[in-house]
Each structure stands twice: as structure tokens, then as C-alpha cells.
Amino acid sequence: MSSAEIFYSFFQKEPSMTTSAHGRVNLIGEHTDYNNGFVLPSLIPQSIEVSINLRDDDKIIGISSEFGELRSLTSSSNDGSWLDFVRGAIYFCQKISPSIKGIEVAVSSTIPSGSGLSSSAALEIALLRAITKLKDISIHSQEMAKIGQKIEHQFVGIQCGIMDQMASACGTFGQAVFLDCENLQTESMPVFSDHSFVIIHSGSTRKLSHGKYNERKNETLKASEILEIPSLRHATIDQLIKIEDPIIKKRAKHIVSENDRVLKAVLCLEKDDPISFGELMNSSHQSMRDDYEISSEELNQVVDSANKNGALGARLTGAGFGGCVVLLTTNNELTSVSKSILEECPQAYLVTTISKELNS
């Protein structure tokens, strides 16, 4: 059902506004965004759609196809559910238009939950688009992304970077977004001709522990403090010798090397060099598995199967601890590679593909 159909079914009236926002796959550059580094995401066809009606009181009432129940809370309360995203959107929109009070909202989603494909950011951007459009508020996509990040920080408790929100708010289909997370400058880059990025869910749902995610961020902040630099964006591999704690050093090594891989991946896109891009994907996964320690048995199984069956490269995508793998293959081998992986990893399933041809 669409969000408008869900809205009508539960509220017995038509919504005042319906909007959507797409999820993203990160091609390379994991956990670098909160270190002011570089990332290379791309939009996926799957999206979150919201239908809303603003209320005259401060109640927030929501129904979601994803969670299946009607929930209600006041704008001043926090119940730890998906409605906290809604409460955050209302809070920040009130700062722009104080007349905004409560909201009725219905949500439908085609983004697999816990997949690492940015369903949270898509929900934030879709909500902000709906409320600002309904209230005729003009807001730049970059500013909308910043507000989405604040919702995640202040109302959900995950100290995420800005990549997911920027990709959902500013991305273009069939292209990668080269994002500098320090100054938020973006460059759209066409993906490879005659090749596809294939997204396969490992079958292990990412149960992102706020503690584990925030723990990784704090470890990298500690590394920056030891090196006396603003962020690991400004570190080099040679500087890491100053870090004595082996865990902190491993975390910093991933961030520094991952930033370098993103810059090399951008050159691969510019030079139309998918083979080298695939090698960078493999190196990225090894770094996340061994140095950042965010992979899982199921993710490793899919990555190993992809490489064994002819993919040019594969890596986990998203925060880790479960979710999806993204792999690169030629269009001619797309079907055979995907089929072989799904046969060897029966718990896995195909989510979508990204290519210049399929997404143009």
C-alpha cells in the first residue's frame, strides 16, 4: 500500500501532502563522514514515502507499514520508536515556522529495514520535504540534510555523519555523489558503462547498536586528540605511529586508508577503470573486517562468494554489523554472478542494481 492509502485507511481522510525520499548505497568510504572525510554514495530505486496532515494540537500520531502499528505521542515526549524521527522533524520545522504543532503521518517503505541502505535518512528527508512543502517553506537541499543529521543526533541518539542525508537529499540516479564531508561540496559522477553495482542483502538484519556505532566514532575522536588534529581527515598513515593503543590505532588506520581509497575510486571513475575500482572495494572490506571490526559472518560469506564467482570487487556497505554487500560486475556477468552468490548464500537476497544503463 502507498502511504496515502495507509493514511486514508487509518485516519479516514485524505492526507494534505505526500512526498518521498530514496535510500542510498555507499560505493566506498565507510565511517569516514563523521571524520570529515570523503564518501561516494549513489541513490537506489527503493524509497520511503510519507503522507501527512498537520494538527492544531501537539499530538504526533503515526502509522507505518514497516512497523505495523498505530502510535501516538505528544511533541514533548520520546518513546524510542520511529516516531522520534517525526518528533525531530516537527521540532526543527517549528523553528522555521512556529505555527506548526502536531502531525498525523503514514509511512510506507520499499527499503529493507536494517539493511544499511539509509532508511532512516530517507525518512528524515521525506518528512522534512512534506512539512516544508505543505507550509510553503523554502529550504535548500543541503540545509535539509543538515537538519536530518540533527534529528538523528538529538532525537534518535546515533551520532552519525552527514553522508546519508546528503545522498538522499541531493543525489541523482545513475550517478555517484563524491562528497567532501568537511565542506559539503559535492560532485556528481557517472558510474561505469557496461558495468553494474549489485546490492545483495546478507540475510543478517543490521541491528545497529547505538553503543557500538557511537563507540567507533569516539575511538576515532580519541585518535584525533592523540594526534592533535581536528579530525582524521587530516591524518596520514605515518602519523599513526604516535598512537600506542592498538585498538585506537586500528580504527584510525581504517579511516585514513579509507579516505585514500575514496580519492583513488574517484580517479577510477574519471579514467573508466572498473578493475581498479573493484580492487579498492576489496581492500575496503578487508579494512572494515580487520581494522574497524564491523563486518559479520554473513557479510563476509557474501563478499567471498562474490569474488569467487567473478565479481570485480565487493564490500559491506553501510554501518556494518549486518545488512548489505555491494559488488561490481560487468553487465554481461551480472545474472550469473548474482545467481551463484544466492545459491551459495541461501539466506541472502538481491535488493537492486545500480548502473548507467539501468538507472538512466
Secondary structure, DSSP 4 states (H G I P E B T S, - for coil): --HHHHHHHHHSS--SEEEEEEEEEESS--S-GGGT-EE-EEEEEEEEEEEEEEESSSEEEEEETTT-SEEEEETT---SSTHHHHHHHHHHHHHH-TT--EEEEEEEE-SPTTSSS-HHHHHHHHHHHHHHHHTT----HHHHHHHHHHHIIIII-----SHHHHHHHH--TTEEEEEETTTTEEEEEE--TTEEEEEEE-SS-----HHHHHHHHHHHHHHHHHHTSS-GGG--GGGGGG---HHHHHHHHHHHHHHHHHHHHHHHHHHT-HHHHHHHHHHHHHHHHHTS----HHHHHHHHHHHHTT-SEEEEESS-SSSEEEEEEEGGGHHHHHHHHHHH-TT-EEEEEE-TTTT-
